[in-house]
Amino acid sequence: MANGTETTLFVGNSYLYYNDSVHNHVEDLLREFYEDNDIHTELIAIGGSRLHHHSIEQILNYQIFGLDKPVDRIIFQGGSSEVKTPKNREMLARTSQEYSQKAQEMGIKTYLYMTHPYQKSDRRYEKNLIEKIKLAYYQAGEKSKSIVIPVGLAFEIAYKRNPSIRLHLPDGTHPNMLGTYLASSTVFATLTDASPEGLEYDYMGRVTDNDKAFLQKVAWLAYLQNEKNLKSD
């Protein structure tokens, strides 16, 4: 990613828009890193949606954002339960491939936002769901020629390194503020191929220095693990 007047579009559901939205936090992280206030992000989100619920025609219609040219990057996020069965994983892969191809034909770089697992308070909880999540997103990434953003890996690493940390809301599915900060830092690392460690952004003091340092480190570890996983496939 280069600095300049660039726009990144996020497409997904409530996993993105909770806690003032991942796209806003990523924008602030990128602006700090590049010292460039012209970097811009946008969001299209439908609560509870799967990827195929979105219209690719609307996604690619850059004029709805007041832009005079297509966005530079699109980050596609699937529904959290799209990973659970072979049929759903195949649907995610097909949709990712179709949507990404249409975007790539317009010169847009495409990414897939790997979702995080549920906790036990959600009825859909499944032990080791992260394995199905990784399978789904790596398959979809390969088919769609899109870069996978390892948010799910980041959550897994964070909970293993600090079991007392809370990244979910009590419902066991949506991220809390720390979860959103971790997700945003992981997106940042993937877009820039750089560690977020040392960035000052803390959402106006909502994220403590200790939490910020830990989550930034985890985001970078997830990025490195993701790179290793992709090379071993």
C-alpha positions in Angstrom: 0.0 0.0 0.0 1.3 3.5 -0.9 0.3 6.7 0.7 -1.8 9.2 -1.2 -5.5 9.8 -1.9 -6.5 6.1 -1.6 -9.7 4.5 -0.6 -10.3 1.1 1.1 -13.9 -0.3 1.1 -15.0 -2.7 3.8 -17.9 -5.0 3.0 -19.5 -7.1 5.8 -21.8 -7.1 8.8 -21.9 -6.2 12.4 -18.5 -7.7 13.1 -17.2 -4.6 11.3 -19.5 -1.9 12.5 -19.5 -2.5 16.2 -17.4 -0.1 18.4 -17.3 2.8 15.9 -16.4 0.4 13.1 -13.2 -1.3 12.1 -13.0 0.9 9.0 -12.7 4.1 11.0 -10.0 2.7 13.3 -8.0 1.4 10.3 -8.3 4.8 8.7 -6.8 6.4 11.8 -4.0 3.9 12.0 -3.1 4.3 8.4 -3.2 8.1 8.6 -0.8 8.0 11.6 1.6 5.6 9.9 1.8 7.4 6.6 1.3 10.9 8.0 -1.3 11.3 5.4 -4.9 12.6 6.1 -6.0 11.8 2.5 -6.2 8.1 3.2 -9.9 7.2 3.3 -12.1 4.2 4.2 -15.7 3.4 3.5 -18.1 0.7 4.7 -21.0 -1.3 3.3 -22.6 -3.4 6.0 -25.8 -5.4 6.6 -26.4 -6.8 10.1 -26.3 -10.6 10.1 -25.4 -10.9 6.4 -23.3 -13.4 4.5 -21.2 -12.2 1.7 -23.7 -13.2 -1.1 -26.4 -11.0 0.6 -24.4 -8.0 -0.7 -24.8 -6.7 -4.3 -21.5 -6.6 -6.1 -23.0 -4.0 -8.4 -23.6 -1.7 -5.4 -20.2 -2.5 -4.0 -18.4 -1.5 -7.3 -20.5 1.7 -7.7 -17.9 4.1 -6.4 -20.1 7.1 -7.1 -22.4 6.3 -4.1 -19.4 7.3 -1.9 -18.9 10.6 -3.8 -15.8 9.3 -5.5 -14.7 10.1 -9.0 -12.8 6.8 -9.5 -13.0 3.2 -8.2 -11.8 2.4 -4.7 -8.2 1.0 -4.5 -9.0 -2.0 -2.2 -12.0 -4.0 -1.1 -12.1 -6.1 2.0 -14.8 -8.7 1.9 -16.0 -10.3 5.2 -18.3 -13.3 5.2 -20.9 -14.3 7.7 -19.6 -16.0 10.9 -21.5 -19.2 10.3 -20.5 -19.5 6.6 -17.5 -21.5 7.7 -19.3 -24.3 9.5 -20.3 -26.7 6.7 -18.7 -27.8 3.4 -21.8 -26.4 1.6 -21.5 -23.0 3.2 -17.7 -22.9 2.7 -18.2 -23.6 -0.9 -20.7 -20.8 -1.2 -18.3 -18.4 0.5 -15.5 -19.4 -1.9 -17.7 -19.1 -5.0 -19.0 -15.7 -3.9 -15.5 -14.5 -3.1 -14.2 -15.6 -6.4 -17.1 -14.0 -8.4 -17.0 -10.7 -6.5 -13.2 -10.5 -6.4 -12.8 -11.2 -10.1 -15.2 -8.4 -11.0 -13.3 -6.0 -8.7 -9.9 -7.1 -10.0 -11.1 -6.4 -13.6 -11.5 -2.8 -12.5 -8.0 -2.7 -11.0 -9.1 -3.1 -7.4 -7.0 -5.2 -5.0 -9.1 -7.6 -3.0 -8.8 -9.0 0.5 -10.8 -11.5 2.7 -11.4 -10.7 6.3 -11.1 -13.9 8.3 -13.7 -13.9 11.1 -13.1 -14.8 14.7 -14.6 -17.8 16.5 -17.6 -17.8 18.9 -17.3 -18.1 22.6 -19.3 -20.5 24.7 -22.1 -18.0 25.5 -23.1 -18.2 21.8 -25.3 -21.2 20.9 -23.3 -21.7 17.7 -20.1 -22.3 19.7 -18.0 -25.1 18.4 -14.6 -26.3 19.8 -11.7 -25.6 17.5 -14.0 -23.7 15.1 -10.9 -21.7 14.2 -9.7 -24.7 12.0 -12.9 -24.5 9.9 -12.5 -20.7 9.7 -8.9 -21.0 8.4 -10.0 -23.7 6.0 -12.8 -21.6 4.6 -10.8 -18.4 4.2 -7.6 -19.9 2.8 -9.7 -21.8 0.3 -11.7 -18.7 -0.6 -8.5 -16.7 -0.8 -6.8 -19.1 -3.1 -9.8 -19.3 -5.5 -10.4 -15.6 -5.5 -6.8 -14.5 -5.7 -7.4 -12.4 -2.6 -5.2 -11.7 0.4 -6.5 -13.2 3.6 -6.5 -10.8 6.6 -6.0 -13.2 9.7 -8.3 -11.6 12.3 -9.4 -15.0 13.4 -5.8 -16.1 14.0 -5.2 -12.9 16.0 -8.1 -13.7 18.4 -6.8 -17.2 18.8 -3.3 -16.0 19.6 -4.5 -13.3 22.0 -6.6 -15.8 24.0 -3.8 -18.3 24.2 -1.3 -15.7 25.4 -3.6 -14.0 27.8 -6.6 -16.2 28.8 -8.0 -13.4 31.0 -8.3 -10.9 28.2 -11.8 -10.2 26.9 -12.2 -9.6 23.2 -15.9 -10.5 22.8 -19.1 -8.9 24.2 -21.1 -11.1 26.6 -23.1 -12.5 23.6 -20.1 -14.5 22.6 -20.1 -13.4 19.0 -19.5 -9.7 18.6 -16.2 -8.0 19.4 -15.9 -5.6 22.2 -13.7 -2.5 21.9 -10.5 -4.5 22.5 -11.6 -7.1 19.9 -12.3 -4.3 17.4 -8.9 -2.7 18.1 -7.2 -6.1 17.6 -9.1 -6.6 14.3 -8.2 -3.1 13.1 -4.5 -3.6 14.0 -4.5 -6.9 12.1 -6.1 -5.3 9.0 -3.4 -2.5 9.3 -0.6 -5.1 9.4 -1.9 -6.9 6.3 -2.5 -3.7 4.3 1.0 -2.3 5.0 3.1 -5.4 5.6 4.3 -3.5 8.7 3.9 -4.0 12.4 1.5 -1.7 14.2 3.7 -1.8 17.3 4.5 1.7 18.5 1.6 3.5 16.9 0.0 5.9 19.3 -3.6 5.6 18.2 -5.8 4.4 21.2 -9.3 5.6 20.2 -9.1 8.7 22.3 -7.9 6.9 25.4 -10.4 4.1 25.2 -7.6 1.5 24.8 -5.0 1.5 27.6 -1.3 1.6 26.9 -0.9 -2.0 28.2 -3.8 -3.3 26.1 -2.6 -1.4 23.1 0.9 -2.8 23.2 -0.4 -6.3 23.7 -2.9 -6.2 20.9 -0.5 -4.5 18.5 2.0 -7.3 19.1 -0.6 -10.0 18.7 -1.7 -8.4 15.4 1.8 -8.6 14.0 2.2 -12.2 15.3 -1.0 -13.1 13.5 0.3 -11.5 10.3 3.6 -13.5 10.5 1.7 -16.7 11.2 -0.6 -16.1 8.3 2.4 -15.6 6.0 3.8 -18.9 7.2 0.5 -20.7 6.7 0.2 -19.4 3.2 3.7 -20.4 2.2 3.2 -24.0 3.6 0.1 -24.6 1.5 
